[in-house]
Amino acid sequence: MTLSWQVEDLTQADADAGLQLSTEAGWNQVARDWSYLLKAGQGFGVRAEGRLIASSLALPYPPYFGWVSMVLVTQSYRRQGLATLLLQAAVDHLLTLRLVPMLDATPEGREVYSRMGFVDVGMIDRWHGQGDGMVAGPPLVASLAQCAPLDLQAFGAARLHLLDELKRRPGSAVLASDSGYGIARRGRHSTQIGPVVAMTPTVANGLAAQLVQVTAGAIVADVPRSAENLVRWLSGRAFTVKRRFYRMALGRANGFGDGSLVHVIAGPELG
């Protein structure tokens, strides 16, 4: 029997239900990630048996593109077309806003997205390692506004609202100067370093080194393959690659912004 699923718009009231899905999948998001995504973007979901069983999210970065993320299906409802259905809902939402849909795909997901017209624009490796936890931590930056022009050039869209959200989280470490900035924030099982945006590889490596120094416990960092200097530094620190993502854009062979300035992305759910 073919089931007819009803796609619903999600609200911030669905943050806890979304967190259950990402936790089941072993992802690193916390409740505040879901609250932010559902406030800044548009979530979509399917319910069964009185609970949320699948989700997707469209996060707009006007005026050129938007991000598709949090495509999740609970284990007992997989292989029934829900992921494709909800992915299409997020894509359609961004197209309605006249934004190019983009996403970071796993190798398995890449095959599905390619058939939908998504094209590779870059590769990203997830590096795992341990922090030093040697000092109390850097002073928090009062404002990241000084970094907004550089970030706009690097990312291709204004996202100061996102950077401020990451900065304000309890336990976040933030470093910034006119030459670059870096943020580390607590995740469910690991501290997530990113974004790190810098004018030169030397500045980026210095920011990453300081963030690793002040972080205790497990660390993950999603690093574009193009950030070769940082890749070498991470390898020298005994960090290892545990996962790969393909950055993809719908019907477009290149991304937005100046990728040479992005040394660590914010995360596959954020761009």
Secondary structure, DSSP 8 states (H G I E B T S, - for coil): -------EEE-GGGHHHHHHHHHHTT----HHHHHHHHHHSEEEEEEETTEEEEEEEEEEETTTEEEEEEEEE-GGG-SSSHHHHHHHHHHHHHHHTT-EEEEEE-HHHHHHHHHTTEEEEEEEEEEEEE----SS-----S--GGGHHHHHHHHSS--HHHHHHHHHSTT-EEEEETTEEEEEEE-SSSEEEEEEEESSHHHHHHHHHHHHHT--SEEEEEEETT-HHHHHHHHHTT-EEEEEEEEEEET-SS-SS-GGGEEE-S-TTT-
